Amino acid sequence: MKKYLHSAALFLLWALPACSQQQTTAAGNKTQQSVNTSLLTNATVKQAITALQAADEAAWLALFTPDAILLDDGNKRDFRKFSKEAMGHEHFTSIDKVEKDGLRVLGHFHSDQWGDFKTYFEFELTNDGKIKQLSIGQAR
Protein backbone atom coordinates (compact mmCIF):
# COMPACT_ATOMS: atom_id res chain seq x y z
CA MET A 1 0.00 0.00 0.00
CA LYS A 2 2.79 2.43 0.92
CA LYS A 3 4.53 1.71 -2.39
CA TYR A 4 1.28 2.45 -4.26
CA LEU A 5 0.76 5.80 -2.45
CA HIS A 6 4.36 6.77 -3.08
CA SER A 7 4.00 5.96 -6.80
CA ALA A 8 0.71 7.89 -7.00
CA ALA A 9 2.32 10.92 -5.32
CA LEU A 10 5.26 10.85 -7.71
CA PHE A 11 2.89 10.61 -10.67
CA LEU A 12 0.93 13.66 -9.46
CA LEU A 13 4.12 15.67 -9.03
CA TRP A 14 5.08 14.75 -12.58
CA ALA A 15 1.63 15.32 -14.10
CA LEU A 16 0.57 18.57 -12.41
CA PRO A 17 2.97 20.84 -14.34
CA ALA A 18 1.46 19.52 -17.55
CA CYS A 19 -1.92 20.82 -16.38
CA SER A 20 -0.71 24.43 -16.03
CA GLN A 21 -1.85 27.05 -18.47
CA GLN A 22 1.63 27.75 -19.80
CA GLN A 23 2.40 26.67 -23.31
CA THR A 24 5.66 26.39 -25.18
CA THR A 25 6.26 27.95 -28.57
CA ALA A 26 8.12 26.24 -31.40
CA ALA A 27 11.18 28.28 -30.42
CA GLY A 28 11.00 26.82 -26.92
CA ASN A 29 9.83 30.04 -25.25
CA LYS A 30 7.21 29.74 -22.53
CA THR A 31 4.03 31.74 -23.00
CA GLN A 32 1.30 32.67 -20.57
CA GLN A 33 -2.14 32.93 -22.12
CA SER A 34 -4.58 33.11 -19.25
CA VAL A 35 -4.68 36.59 -17.75
CA ASN A 36 -8.01 38.39 -17.56
CA THR A 37 -7.78 41.38 -19.91
CA SER A 38 -11.38 42.55 -19.39
CA LEU A 39 -10.19 45.59 -17.41
CA LEU A 40 -8.18 46.86 -20.39
CA THR A 41 -10.22 49.61 -22.06
CA ASN A 42 -7.70 51.04 -24.52
CA ALA A 43 -7.55 48.93 -27.70
CA THR A 44 -3.82 49.48 -28.31
CA VAL A 45 -2.91 48.66 -24.71
CA LYS A 46 -5.06 45.52 -24.84
CA GLN A 47 -3.32 44.42 -28.05
CA ALA A 48 0.10 45.07 -26.48
CA ILE A 49 -0.65 43.10 -23.31
CA THR A 50 -2.17 40.29 -25.38
CA ALA A 51 0.97 40.15 -27.55
CA LEU A 52 3.22 40.14 -24.47
CA GLN A 53 1.20 37.34 -22.89
CA ALA A 54 1.38 35.29 -26.10
CA ALA A 55 5.11 36.01 -26.57
CA ASP A 56 4.24 37.37 -30.02
CA GLU A 57 7.17 39.67 -30.67
CA ALA A 58 6.01 40.65 -34.18
CA ALA A 59 2.56 41.71 -32.95
CA TRP A 60 4.13 43.53 -29.98
CA LEU A 61 6.64 45.48 -32.10
CA ALA A 62 4.00 46.40 -34.71
CA LEU A 63 2.20 48.47 -32.05
CA PHE A 64 5.21 50.71 -31.34
CA THR A 65 6.80 53.57 -33.24
CA PRO A 66 10.25 52.79 -34.74
CA ASP A 67 11.87 55.11 -32.18
CA ALA A 68 9.84 53.97 -29.16
CA ILE A 69 11.28 54.86 -25.76
CA LEU A 70 11.39 52.49 -22.79
CA LEU A 71 11.76 53.80 -19.26
CA ASP A 72 12.36 51.18 -16.56
CA ASP A 73 11.84 52.75 -13.12
CA GLY A 74 12.65 56.06 -14.81
CA ASN A 75 15.86 54.83 -16.46
CA LYS A 76 16.07 54.72 -20.25
CA ARG A 77 16.64 51.22 -21.67
CA ASP A 78 16.98 49.78 -25.13
CA PHE A 79 13.38 49.06 -26.14
CA ARG A 80 14.25 46.53 -28.86
CA LYS A 81 16.57 44.56 -26.58
CA PHE A 82 13.95 44.53 -23.81
CA SER A 83 11.31 43.31 -26.26
CA LYS A 84 13.48 40.47 -27.52
CA GLU A 85 14.44 39.37 -24.00
CA ALA A 86 10.93 39.68 -22.52
CA MET A 87 9.04 37.59 -25.06
CA GLY A 88 8.31 34.18 -23.58
CA HIS A 89 10.09 35.05 -20.33
CA GLU A 90 7.99 37.84 -18.83
CA HIS A 91 4.24 38.18 -18.45
CA PHE A 92 1.45 39.44 -16.24
CA THR A 93 0.01 36.86 -13.87
CA SER A 94 -2.89 39.17 -13.03
CA ILE A 95 -4.19 42.56 -14.07
CA ASP A 96 -5.45 44.24 -10.93
CA LYS A 97 -6.11 47.84 -11.89
CA VAL A 98 -6.20 50.11 -14.93
CA GLU A 99 -5.80 53.88 -14.64
CA LYS A 100 -5.21 57.02 -16.72
CA ASP A 101 -7.88 56.36 -19.36
CA GLY A 102 -6.68 52.79 -19.85
CA LEU A 103 -3.02 53.69 -20.42
CA ARG A 104 -1.63 52.54 -17.05
CA VAL A 105 -1.87 48.85 -16.16
CA LEU A 106 -1.04 47.57 -12.69
CA GLY A 107 -0.79 43.93 -11.74
CA HIS A 108 1.27 41.00 -10.65
CA PHE A 109 4.08 40.10 -13.00
CA HIS A 110 6.45 37.19 -13.55
CA SER A 111 9.97 37.43 -14.93
CA ASP A 112 12.08 34.31 -15.34
CA GLN A 113 15.08 36.43 -14.36
CA TRP A 114 13.66 38.62 -11.56
CA GLY A 115 10.84 36.51 -10.10
CA ASP A 116 7.34 37.65 -9.18
CA PHE A 117 6.39 41.18 -8.17
CA LYS A 118 3.81 43.94 -8.57
CA THR A 119 4.43 46.09 -11.62
CA TYR A 120 3.02 48.84 -13.77
CA PHE A 121 3.13 49.40 -17.50
CA GLU A 122 2.24 52.92 -18.61
CA PHE A 123 1.79 53.58 -22.31
CA GLU A 124 2.05 56.90 -24.14
CA LEU A 125 0.45 56.94 -27.58
CA THR A 126 0.83 59.06 -30.70
CA ASN A 127 -2.25 60.69 -32.23
CA ASP A 128 -2.58 57.73 -34.62
CA GLY A 129 -2.56 55.16 -31.78
CA LYS A 130 1.03 53.87 -31.95
CA ILE A 131 2.94 53.48 -28.70
CA LYS A 132 5.75 56.02 -28.52
CA GLN A 133 6.78 55.42 -24.91
CA LEU A 134 6.44 52.59 -22.44
CA SER A 135 7.24 53.22 -18.80
CA ILE A 136 7.55 50.13 -16.63
CA GLY A 137 8.50 49.59 -13.04
CA GLN A 138 7.81 47.98 -9.74
CA ALA A 139 4.48 49.13 -8.29
CA ARG A 140 4.26 50.03 -4.66
N, C-alpha and C positions, 0 to 999 in steps of 0.2 A: 504494500500500500504506500509506504513512504517513497519507494522508488517511483511509483506512478505519479504521486503528487509533485515530486521533484521534476520529473519529465514534463508534466503539465505546466509547471511554473516556468521552466526554461523555454517551452514553446511559446507561452504568452509573452515573455520578454523579447523573444525573437519576432513574433508576429505583430505586436502592437505598433512598432514604428511603421510598418507597412500600412497601417490604418490611418496614419496622419494625413493631413490635407496638403502636405508638401508634394510637389511633383519634381521630376528631374527633366531638364531639357536635353536635346540631343547632344549639346555641347557639354553636358555634365553639370550645368549650373542648377542649383536648387531654386525653385520658384514657390511663392506663397500666393495662393489664389483666393483665400477665403476671408477677406476682411470686408466688413459691412461699409459700403461706400454711400449709403443712403443719405448721410449727412452732407455730402459734398454737393453744393448748389451751383458752383461755377463749372461750366462744361469743360473748359480747358484744364482746370485743376483735376477734375474727375478723370479725364483722359490720362493725365500725367501720373496720377496715383495708380490707376489701373495698369498702365504700362510698367511702372516700377514693380508692382506686385507680380506681374506676369514675366518680369525680367525681359521685357521686349525693348531692347535698346533702340532699335530703329523707330518704333512708335514714340518712345520717350524723346529722342533727339529731334524728331520731326515737329514737336510742339515748341521748341526753343528757337530763338534767333541765333544766327551763326556766331554772334559775339556775346552770347549769354554770359552773365556774371553769376558766380556762386560765392556766397558768403557763408562761412561755417563759423558760428559763434562770433560773427563780425569780422572774421579774417578771410581775405580773398583767397580762393583756391582755384585750381584748374578745373573748370566745369567738365570738359571732355574726359579728363582722367578720372574724375569722380564718377561720372556716368558709367564708364567702362568697368570700373572696379565695383560699383554698387550693384549692377545687374546680376541677379541670382544670389547675391550675398547680403543684401539689405532689403528690409521690407517692414511695413507697418504690421503689427500684430493686432492693433485695434485703432480705430479712429474715435476719439472721445469727444472732440469739440471742434467746431469750425467757426471762425471769426472773420472780421473785416470783409464783409460781403462775399464770403466763400473763398477768400484768397489765403487765409491762414488756417492750417490744419494742425491740430494737436492730437497726439496719441502715443500709444506704446509702440516701440520700435525694436527691431532685432537687427543686429549687425554681427556677421560671423566673426569679425575682428574685435569689436568693442563690447559685445554682449547685448543685454536688454536694458532699455531705459526709456524715459519719457522724452519726446522730441516735438519740435515744431518744424513745419515746412511753410514758408511764406513766399508766395508767388507775386511777382510784379509783371503785369502784362503790357504789351504795346496796344495801340488803338485797334489794331487788326486781330488781337487775341493771341498773339505769340508771347511766349514767356521770355522776358528780357533779363529777369533777375530772379534767382532762387536763394532765399536766405534760410539756412537750416541751423539747428542747434538744440542743445539739451533744454527741455522745458523745466520750469521750476514748479 
